[in-house]
Amino acid sequence: MFAPETPMDTLYPPLTDDFYLQDTVQVAQNLLNCLLIRHTAEGWMVGRISETEAYTQNDPASHTYRGETERNASMFRVGGTAYVYFTYGMHHCLNTVTGPEGFGSGVLLRAVEPILGFEQLQRNRRTKEPLDKKSVADRPRFSRERIKLGIALCGGPGKLCQAFALNREQNGLNLRRARYLWVAAAMPEWEVTPREVVATPRIGITQAADTLWRFTLKTDPYLSKK
């Protein structure tokens, strides 16, 4: 799937401005099956986005509902900016900003399916789940063992950020520029059709809790919660 002799940004270029300037709810659905790509000194890490949540400025559950602050300023930038925030005194969460500059909206990445860089993801997570490349990372994508490991590594927004070594240092990065962090289009064979998308209430919020802006794909096992 990934050819190391070919530059990653050539194989999997970042999504364009137009993608992020669409309606936020639509972007949240369109991000499913796209690739989250991260490069550090230790190597490459890639995950297939499997769960998202949409948030807009007129949404009571959004960080931007009461206006711009020092903490949420990145969310008011142009679509395609990374908004990384710290929550509960222990977790970072990654959002892709959407829409035009000045309107605070974005999509929370809740979970991904690990595709590349299993060993580094596990070191970053410091998980106790055993990793044997032959028995887990090289098994079929939807084998029970690989799903279990994938959820342990990236099945939740906090896990995802820890696994991909993301923190406030990445807040404000331009995701439309392929450098250390970006999102690439889904593989052609992973093309999503509207009937495959499942919409459910968002998780862990008290305001607008019934709004169906959490998106996953039918039968996708790589989720933070069923």
TORFIVO-64708 format. One record per residue (C-alpha): residue number from 1; residue in three letters; x, y, z. Coordinates in pm, 1 decimal, decimal comma. Layout:
N
[node NUM; "ALA"; [X; Y; Z]],
...
//
This chain:
226
[node 1; "MET"; [0,0; 0,0; 0,0]],
[node 2; "PHE"; [272,7; 247,7; 96,7]],
[node 3; "ALA"; [590,9; 262,1; -108,6]],
[node 4; "PRO"; [870,8; 407,2; 107,1]],
[node 5; "GLU"; [1084,1; 490,5; -195,9]],
[node 6; "THR"; [816,7; 735,9; -314,5]],
[node 7; "PRO"; [770,0; 1063,3; -120,6]],
[node 8; "MET"; [459,5; 1037,9; 96,2]],
[node 9; "ASP"; [331,3; 1380,4; -10,2]],
[node 10; "THR"; [352,2; 1270,6; -374,1]],
[node 11; "LEU"; [163,7; 948,2; -313,6]],
[node 12; "TYR"; [-88,4; 1102,9; -78,1]],
[node 13; "PRO"; [-108,6; 1482,4; -122,6]],
[node 14; "PRO"; [-301,1; 1691,6; 129,8]],
[node 15; "LEU"; [-666,3; 1775,7; 81,6]],
[node 16; "THR"; [-719,3; 2111,5; -87,6]],
[node 17; "ASP"; [-869,7; 2438,2; 37,3]],
[node 18; "ASP"; [-1199,5; 2362,6; -136,8]],
[node 19; "PHE"; [-1247,6; 2046,6; 66,5]],
[node 20; "TYR"; [-1233,3; 2232,5; 399,1]],
[node 21; "LEU"; [-1443,6; 2526,5; 280,5]],
[node 22; "GLN"; [-1751,7; 2308,2; 242,9]],
[node 23; "ASP"; [-2030,9; 2290,9; 500,3]],
[node 24; "THR"; [-1888,0; 2159,8; 828,9]],
[node 25; "VAL"; [-2134,3; 1872,3; 861,2]],
[node 26; "GLN"; [-2052,4; 1763,5; 508,1]],
[node 27; "VAL"; [-1679,4; 1783,1; 574,9]],
[node 28; "ALA"; [-1725,2; 1564,4; 882,1]],
[node 29; "GLN"; [-1881,1; 1296,3; 660,7]],
[node 30; "ASN"; [-1633,1; 1341,5; 377,4]],
[node 31; "LEU"; [-1338,7; 1293,3; 613,0]],
[node 32; "LEU"; [-1440,8; 933,2; 678,9]],
[node 33; "ASN"; [-1187,3; 695,7; 522,4]],
[node 34; "CYS"; [-943,9; 981,1; 454,2]],
[node 35; "LEU"; [-585,3; 932,2; 571,1]],
[node 36; "LEU"; [-435,3; 1112,3; 870,1]],
[node 37; "ILE"; [-62,7; 1132,5; 798,0]],
[node 38; "ARG"; [201,3; 1226,4; 1055,3]],
[node 39; "HIS"; [580,2; 1242,1; 1032,6]],
[node 40; "THR"; [819,6; 1266,6; 1326,5]],
[node 41; "ALA"; [1189,5; 1198,3; 1373,1]],
[node 42; "GLU"; [1092,5; 836,9; 1448,1]],
[node 43; "GLY"; [916,6; 785,8; 1114,4]],
[node 44; "TRP"; [577,5; 783,3; 946,1]],
[node 45; "MET"; [238,8; 712,4; 1103,9]],
[node 46; "VAL"; [-81,4; 678,9; 901,5]],
[node 47; "GLY"; [-439,7; 613,1; 1005,3]],
[node 48; "ARG"; [-773,2; 583,5; 824,8]],
[node 49; "ILE"; [-1025,4; 824,7; 976,9]],
[node 50; "SER"; [-1316,7; 619,2; 1107,1]],
[node 51; "GLU"; [-1512,2; 854,1; 1336,3]],
[node 52; "THR"; [-1575,4; 1229,5; 1332,3]],
[node 53; "GLU"; [-1789,0; 1496,1; 1500,0]],
[node 54; "ALA"; [-1896,0; 1832,9; 1358,3]],
[node 55; "TYR"; [-1903,0; 2158,6; 1558,2]],
[node 56; "THR"; [-2001,5; 2507,8; 1437,3]],
[node 57; "GLN"; [-1999,5; 2853,8; 1592,7]],
[node 58; "ASN"; [-2377,7; 2857,4; 1637,4]],
[node 59; "ASP"; [-2364,2; 2519,7; 1814,8]],
[node 60; "PRO"; [-2388,1; 2540,7; 2198,5]],
[node 61; "ALA"; [-2153,3; 2241,0; 2226,6]],
[node 62; "SER"; [-1876,7; 2414,7; 2031,7]],
[node 63; "HIS"; [-1574,0; 2582,4; 2189,8]],
[node 64; "THR"; [-1644,9; 2882,6; 1967,0]],
[node 65; "TYR"; [-2008,7; 2935,7; 2068,4]],
[node 66; "ARG"; [-1924,2; 3231,4; 2295,3]],
[node 67; "GLY"; [-1673,4; 3385,5; 2058,7]],
[node 68; "GLU"; [-1301,0; 3388,9; 1999,9]],
[node 69; "THR"; [-1056,7; 3339,9; 2287,1]],
[node 70; "GLU"; [-685,1; 3273,1; 2314,1]],
[node 71; "ARG"; [-757,6; 2902,9; 2351,9]],
[node 72; "ASN"; [-987,2; 2861,6; 2050,0]],
[node 73; "ALA"; [-831,5; 3121,2; 1816,2]],
[node 74; "SER"; [-711,2; 2856,4; 1569,3]],
[node 75; "MET"; [-1068,8; 2745,4; 1512,2]],
[node 76; "PHE"; [-1145,4; 3091,0; 1366,6]],
[node 77; "ARG"; [-878,5; 3055,8; 1100,0]],
[node 78; "VAL"; [-944,1; 2943,7; 744,0]],
[node 79; "GLY"; [-1053,3; 2585,6; 681,1]],
[node 80; "GLY"; [-767,8; 2337,9; 678,3]],
[node 81; "THR"; [-603,7; 2465,2; 997,7]],
[node 82; "ALA"; [-535,2; 2226,3; 1285,8]],
[node 83; "TYR"; [-706,6; 2306,7; 1615,0]],
[node 84; "VAL"; [-556,7; 2105,5; 1901,2]],
[node 85; "TYR"; [-689,5; 2159,8; 2251,5]],
[node 86; "PHE"; [-617,0; 2013,5; 2594,6]],
[node 87; "THR"; [-906,2; 1879,7; 2799,2]],
[node 88; "TYR"; [-970,3; 1725,5; 3140,4]],
[node 89; "GLY"; [-612,4; 1806,1; 3234,5]],
[node 90; "MET"; [-484,2; 1498,5; 3054,3]],
[node 91; "HIS"; [-592,6; 1462,8; 2687,9]],
[node 92; "HIS"; [-526,7; 1647,4; 2363,3]],
[node 93; "CYS"; [-784,7; 1641,7; 2082,0]],
[node 94; "LEU"; [-733,7; 1717,8; 1712,5]],
[node 95; "ASN"; [-982,8; 1911,0; 1498,8]],
[node 96; "THR"; [-968,6; 2016,0; 1136,0]],
[node 97; "VAL"; [-1101,3; 2370,7; 1099,5]],
[node 98; "THR"; [-1365,5; 2420,8; 830,6]],
[node 99; "GLY"; [-1524,0; 2711,8; 648,5]],
[node 100; "PRO"; [-1400,7; 3067,5; 588,1]],
[node 101; "GLU"; [-1175,2; 3258,3; 823,7]],
[node 102; "GLY"; [-1363,0; 3428,6; 1104,4]],
[node 103; "PHE"; [-1633,2; 3165,2; 1156,2]],
[node 104; "GLY"; [-1535,7; 2914,9; 1424,4]],
[node 105; "SER"; [-1622,8; 2569,9; 1297,7]],
[node 106; "GLY"; [-1442,9; 2239,5; 1271,7]],
[node 107; "VAL"; [-1444,8; 1861,8; 1283,9]],
[node 108; "LEU"; [-1315,8; 1657,7; 1576,8]],
[node 109; "LEU"; [-1128,5; 1342,4; 1473,7]],
[node 110; "ARG"; [-1249,7; 1084,3; 1724,4]],
[node 111; "ALA"; [-1087,7; 764,9; 1598,3]],
[node 112; "VAL"; [-872,2; 619,4; 1322,6]],
[node 113; "GLU"; [-774,9; 273,9; 1205,5]],
[node 114; "PRO"; [-394,0; 240,5; 1227,8]],
[node 115; "ILE"; [-249,1; 165,9; 884,7]],
[node 116; "LEU"; [123,8; 236,6; 909,0]],
[node 117; "GLY"; [368,7; 281,8; 1195,1]],
[node 118; "PHE"; [221,2; 37,1; 1446,7]],
[node 119; "GLU"; [538,0; 13,8; 1653,8]],
[node 120; "GLN"; [574,3; 390,5; 1684,2]],
[node 121; "LEU"; [205,3; 435,5; 1762,3]],
[node 122; "GLN"; [237,9; 180,6; 2040,5]],
[node 123; "ARG"; [550,1; 345,3; 2183,8]],
[node 124; "ASN"; [371,6; 679,9; 2185,6]],
[node 125; "ARG"; [65,2; 532,3; 2353,3]],
[node 126; "ARG"; [270,6; 328,2; 2600,2]],
[node 127; "THR"; [-3,7; 68,1; 2574,0]],
[node 128; "LYS"; [30,6; -274,4; 2732,2]],
[node 129; "GLU"; [-130,2; -442,0; 2433,8]],
[node 130; "PRO"; [123,2; -690,2; 2289,4]],
[node 131; "LEU"; [255,0; -614,8; 1943,7]],
[node 132; "ASP"; [394,1; -894,6; 1733,2]],
[node 133; "LYS"; [429,3; -771,0; 1376,3]],
[node 134; "LYS"; [362,6; -1114,1; 1229,1]],
[node 135; "SER"; [60,5; -1190,6; 1445,0]],
[node 136; "VAL"; [-104,0; -847,9; 1467,4]],
[node 137; "ALA"; [14,4; -563,8; 1243,7]],
[node 138; "ASP"; [46,2; -793,0; 941,9]],
[node 139; "ARG"; [-287,8; -964,6; 991,8]],
[node 140; "PRO"; [-594,4; -873,5; 781,8]],
[node 141; "ARG"; [-731,7; -528,6; 862,9]],
[node 142; "PHE"; [-1053,9; -661,7; 1008,4]],
[node 143; "SER"; [-914,4; -955,3; 1201,4]],
[node 144; "ARG"; [-1017,3; -964,3; 1568,3]],
[node 145; "GLU"; [-660,7; -918,7; 1694,9]],
[node 146; "ARG"; [-583,6; -621,2; 1471,4]],
[node 147; "ILE"; [-912,9; -449,7; 1554,2]],
[node 148; "LYS"; [-844,0; -493,1; 1925,2]],
[node 149; "LEU"; [-499,1; -338,6; 1888,6]],
[node 150; "GLY"; [-628,1; -58,4; 1664,8]],
[node 151; "ILE"; [-892,0; 45,6; 1917,8]],
[node 152; "ALA"; [-637,1; 31,4; 2199,2]],
[node 153; "LEU"; [-407,0; 260,5; 2003,6]],
[node 154; "CYS"; [-642,6; 509,9; 1837,9]],
[node 155; "GLY"; [-1000,2; 438,8; 1950,6]],
[node 156; "GLY"; [-1079,8; 782,3; 2091,7]],
[node 157; "PRO"; [-967,3; 1143,8; 2041,4]],
[node 158; "GLY"; [-726,6; 1138,3; 2335,1]],
[node 159; "LYS"; [-575,7; 805,5; 2234,6]],
[node 160; "LEU"; [-543,8; 926,0; 1875,7]],
[node 161; "CYS"; [-347,2; 1234,8; 1972,5]],
[node 162; "GLN"; [-117,8; 1046,1; 2206,6]],
[node 163; "ALA"; [-53,4; 775,4; 1945,9]],
[node 164; "PHE"; [22,8; 1032,3; 1673,7]],
[node 165; "ALA"; [232,7; 1249,6; 1907,9]],
[node 166; "LEU"; [0,1; 1548,9; 1878,5]],
[node 167; "ASN"; [-23,8; 1829,7; 2132,0]],
[node 168; "ARG"; [-58,7; 2205,8; 2146,2]],
[node 169; "GLU"; [262,3; 2241,7; 1944,0]],
[node 170; "GLN"; [62,3; 2134,3; 1638,1]],
[node 171; "ASN"; [-219,5; 2378,7; 1711,9]],
[node 172; "GLY"; [-257,0; 2621,6; 1421,1]],
[node 173; "LEU"; [-67,6; 2410,7; 1165,7]],
[node 174; "ASN"; [-172,4; 2435,6; 802,8]],
[node 175; "LEU"; [-305,9; 2090,2; 714,8]],
[node 176; "ARG"; [-320,7; 2185,4; 347,5]],
[node 177; "ARG"; [58,7; 2182,6; 330,5]],
[node 178; "ALA"; [231,8; 1843,9; 335,8]],
[node 179; "ARG"; [503,2; 1871,0; 598,7]],
[node 180; "TYR"; [463,3; 1697,3; 935,0]],
[node 181; "LEU"; [87,0; 1657,4; 960,3]],
[node 182; "TRP"; [-186,8; 1648,8; 699,3]],
[node 183; "VAL"; [-498,9; 1469,3; 576,8]],
[node 184; "ALA"; [-502,8; 1297,3; 237,9]],
[node 185; "ALA"; [-794,4; 1170,3; 31,7]],
[node 186; "ALA"; [-925,8; 820,1; 86,9]],
[node 187; "MET"; [-787,4; 535,9; -120,1]],
[node 188; "PRO"; [-999,0; 490,2; -437,7]],
[node 189; "GLU"; [-1120,1; 151,7; -317,9]],
[node 190; "TRP"; [-1240,7; 313,0; 6,5]],
[node 191; "GLU"; [-1476,8; 560,4; -160,6]],
[node 192; "VAL"; [-1768,7; 636,6; 70,1]],
[node 193; "THR"; [-2129,8; 653,7; -48,0]],
[node 194; "PRO"; [-2392,7; 850,3; 149,9]],
[node 195; "ARG"; [-2587,1; 535,8; 238,7]],
[node 196; "GLU"; [-2282,2; 399,2; 423,1]],
[node 197; "VAL"; [-2263,0; 695,4; 662,0]],
[node 198; "VAL"; [-2420,3; 660,6; 1005,7]],
[node 199; "ALA"; [-2515,7; 973,3; 1202,9]],
[node 200; "THR"; [-2554,1; 954,5; 1583,0]],
[node 201; "PRO"; [-2544,8; 1197,3; 1879,6]],
[node 202; "ARG"; [-2203,7; 1330,2; 1974,9]],
[node 203; "ILE"; [-2022,8; 1187,2; 2275,2]],
[node 204; "GLY"; [-1928,4; 1350,6; 2604,8]],
[node 205; "ILE"; [-2125,8; 1675,7; 2572,8]],
[node 206; "THR"; [-2422,8; 1819,2; 2762,0]],
[node 207; "GLN"; [-2531,8; 2099,0; 2525,2]],
[node 208; "ALA"; [-2705,9; 2001,9; 2198,5]],
[node 209; "ALA"; [-2654,5; 1640,6; 2301,5]],
[node 210; "ASP"; [-2923,4; 1514,3; 2064,2]],
[node 211; "THR"; [-2774,9; 1669,5; 1751,8]],
[node 212; "LEU"; [-2680,4; 1390,8; 1510,2]],
[node 213; "TRP"; [-2336,4; 1519,5; 1417,3]],
[node 214; "ARG"; [-2120,0; 1220,3; 1504,0]],
[node 215; "PHE"; [-2038,0; 1024,3; 1190,1]],
[node 216; "THR"; [-1913,0; 671,5; 1132,6]],
[node 217; "LEU"; [-1952,3; 406,4; 863,5]],
[node 218; "LYS"; [-2181,0; 105,9; 884,0]],
[node 219; "THR"; [-2004,9; -202,0; 1025,3]],
[node 220; "ASP"; [-1680,0; -8,1; 1086,5]],
[node 221; "PRO"; [-1523,9; -163,1; 1400,3]],
[node 222; "TYR"; [-1256,1; 102,2; 1453,0]],
[node 223; "LEU"; [-1459,4; 333,3; 1676,2]],
[node 224; "SER"; [-1425,5; 497,0; 2015,5]],
[node 225; "LYS"; [-1767,7; 359,5; 2113,0]],
[node 226; "LYS"; [-2030,3; 151,8; 1936,5]],
//
